[in-house]
Amino acid sequence: MIYQAFCDIFGAEPEAINRAPGRVNLIGEHTDYNDGFVLPAAIDRAIEFASRRRGGRTVTLHSLDFGDRVEFSLDAIQPDSAHSWSNYFRGVSKYLEEDGYRLSGAEVVFGGNVPRESGLSSSASVEVGAVAMWRKLLGLDLPPRDGILLARRAENQFVGVPSGIMDQFVSALGQRGHALFLDCRDLSYQHVPLREGVRIVVFNSGVKRALAQSEYEVRVQQCRQAVAQLGGVGLAVRSLRDVDRVDLDVHAGSLDELLLKRARHVVSENQRVLEAVRALEQGELERFGELMNESHESLRDDYEVSSRELDTLVELARSQPGVLGARMTGAGFGGCTVNLVRADASETVCEKVQGEYAEKHHHRPEAYIFQASDGAWAGK
C-alpha cells in the first residue's frame, strides 16, 4: 500500500520502505516515567513510511491518515500548530540535525493502521518510524538505543508530552511472539515468550482521551511531589522506583491521601510487573491474569485514570469464559482495554463483549486480536 501511495503522490518510486509498530502494554502502567518496570508487546499494526532523497534542504511530508501535506526546511524546524500531526516527524528531524546527522531534502509518505488516540501508541510509531526512515534512507550510523532516546526526546521536548521511554523502546525492539520486559531506569531488557494458546485482545472504547494529556502531566507532577516528600523524611529516593511497600507503609504519614494513593499504585504496579514476568516464564497464565485484574483496580481506585466506559469493558470481559485477565491500557480517560484470552475463546469473547457493551453504551467497540510483532529494529 505505502509503495503504491508514494508512486501515486510523487510520480516516482520510493528509495526506502520501513515500518514501526504500535504497542499494547500488558502490565506496568504509569511506571515508565517513574523509572519502573513495564511489560509491553509490539503489535501487528504499524505506521509505514516510503521515502526518497531529493536535492536541497526541504522535506515534503504527506500523511495518508490525515490526507494532508506539509513542507518544511531542515534549516529552520519549528512546531506547526496548524499541522500538528507533522510535529513528531519534525521533532525527530530536528534532533538528528542537532546531534550531528546531516539530513537531506526528501519526499516522504507515511500512514498505517494503528488507531489514533486509543492508547496503542501511534505517536511513538511515527517517531520511531521517522528515525528508522532517516537511518535507512541516508545510511546513518545510528545505534538503536540512540534512536530510541532521540524519538523520546522528540515527544518530550518538541511535542511537549512528558512520556516515559516504554513506547519508543518496544516499537523499536519488540520481537515476534514475545513481550518485552524493560527496566526504564537502566534500559536493560529481555524478551519474554508469550505462551501458545492465548491471544492478546484489545477493545477500543471509542472514547477519545480528551483529558489524557493534561491529567498525565498532573500525575507526573504528583509522583515527583511524592518523591520529594518521601525524601524529606529520610528515604533515599530518586523516583518512586526506589520505594517498596514497607517503605510506603512506614512513611505513609508524610504524604497526604492523594499523593499516597498515587505512590501506592506505582509501588504496587512495579511489584506486579516483576511477578507477571515470573508467571509468564513459568506458564502460570491464570496468575498473570489475576495480576492484570489487580492492575486495573489500582489504576481505577488509586491512580484514578480509568473511565466508566473502560470499567464497563473490563467488567464485561471478565464475565466471559476464556478471559484470564482484563485491564485498561495506556494513559487512561478513554482509549482501550487489554485482555489475555484463551485462543479458542477469543472470537466469541469479542462478539459477546461488543454486543453487551453496545447495549449499555449504544456504541459497538472495535475489537482487535493481536499477535506480538517485530519492532522497527528487530534483528538489527
Secondary structure, 3 states (H helix, E strand, C coil): CHHHHHHHHHCCCCCEEEEEEEEEEEECCCCHHHCCEEEEEEEEEEEEEEEEECCCCEEEEEECCCCEEEEEECCCCCCCHHHHHHHHHHHHHHHHHHCCCCCCCEEEEEEECCCCCCCCCHHHHHHHHHHHHHHHHHCCCCCHHHHHHHHHHHHHHHHCCCCCCHHHHHHHHCCCCEEEEEECCCCCEEEEECCCCEEEEEEECCCCCCCHHHHHHHHHHHHHHHHHHHHHCCCCCCCHHHCCHHHHHHCHHHCCHHHHHHHHHHHHHHHHHHHHHHHHHCCCHHHHHHHHHHHHHHHHHCCCCCCHHHHHHHHHHHCCCCEEEEEEECCCCCCEEEEEEEHHHHHHHHHHHHHHHHHHHCCCCEEEEECECCCCCCCC
